[in-house]
Amino acid sequence: MTYNYIQKNRKSSLCSDSLSMQLNYNHHNRSMKIVILIQLLALFLLSCHHPTNSNRQNNIIQSKDQDIISVRIADDTLTIVSTNQIVYFPFGKFSTKRELIDGLRGLEITEENGPEIRMSYGKSRIKLFHDSEQNTFHIVSGDIRNKEIEFENGLKVGLSKSTVLNKYLNDIQLENMRFKVLVLESGLTGIWHYYEFKNDTLARIKFDTDYQLEK
């Protein structure tokens, strides 16, 4: 009798333990499912409120031009980073003062201070620095507003936006993009061009550099 009673209690205990384990398992399983559902819901909400990587990259434009490092647009400004020589020698490369005067037609020397030269014409002005080691004139700063002053590639004030863009991005169609300023930045040296447009026409060109000289 005692033996049978013990066996019955063991079976009852085992059944109780088994039932308890099953209930715990089911509870754990349901908890895991709830956690997974919450995580999926959180990911869904995040994707709705934050742009994906592909959306963020919509402002980055790809160019096949080997001189172009990057092209990006933000707000009303299109920025092109390039290693093309036109960025740091837009009027050409000059070693002597005579070459400089002939190359920058229309501009006249108004001031000389050692290796520094200032030139102007009408509302336009430009400052250059002669690097004796390279025997080359480099732009320090400038503000071009007269259409008589022309770059080596034919760029000048008064040209349409599409014509200006074709000078630098001939493999990309950007005519429909609404921007007021085109920034041309050198990928090698510290010089920036700022092309300002009014009614899709180039109205002004400004130069800035990292030269620690009076601009």
Phi, psi and omega in degrees: 000312181298319180298314179298323181295318179296317180298318180296318180295322178297315180297321180294320180293319178297318179296320180294317179296319180297317180295320179295319179295320180296318180295319178296320179298314180297319179296316178297318181297317179295322180297318179297318179297320179295317179299316180297318179297320179295318179296318179296320179295320179296318178298320179297315180295321179296320180293334179283327186264342182237136180293147177283171180302321181295325178289322180295330184275002179297336181275357178257125185251135181268137177234145179273351180294125183292338178281341183275122176275315179202155175224124181216153178232135179215127182056242183252021184235128173255125182245128177242124175255121187222154175257007180297142183299335181299336182292314182261350173227064184296332181263356185115174182256123185235139180254327183245164179295325179296316177298322181296314181295319180290324183283323180262067184299134181101322180280139179239146179289126180247342181202139176230133179218087184065236180280356182263136180227136174248138179229152180208161174199122181058237179267006183260148178211157177204143176241136181232160180229131179267117178273109184292330180291318180268351183052050184216145174274134178241145177287136175258314178199167179184158178214106184253123181232352182258135183287349179287342181268121190236140175288169178297330180269010177091359181286138179200164177298140180105347179283156178286160180300317181296323179293319179296315181298321181295340178290333185241332182229075183280355180252006182231133178265110183236015185300327184276354180282132183268104174216151182255340183229132173251123177255123175251115186244136178284135177273000182242316181235165184276078175222141181229136171255140175238112180258116182257131183248144171228123183054042179062024177235136180293119184252338186198146176231127178240144177245140173220148181221174177265016175296132178272060179232161175297127184275000000 
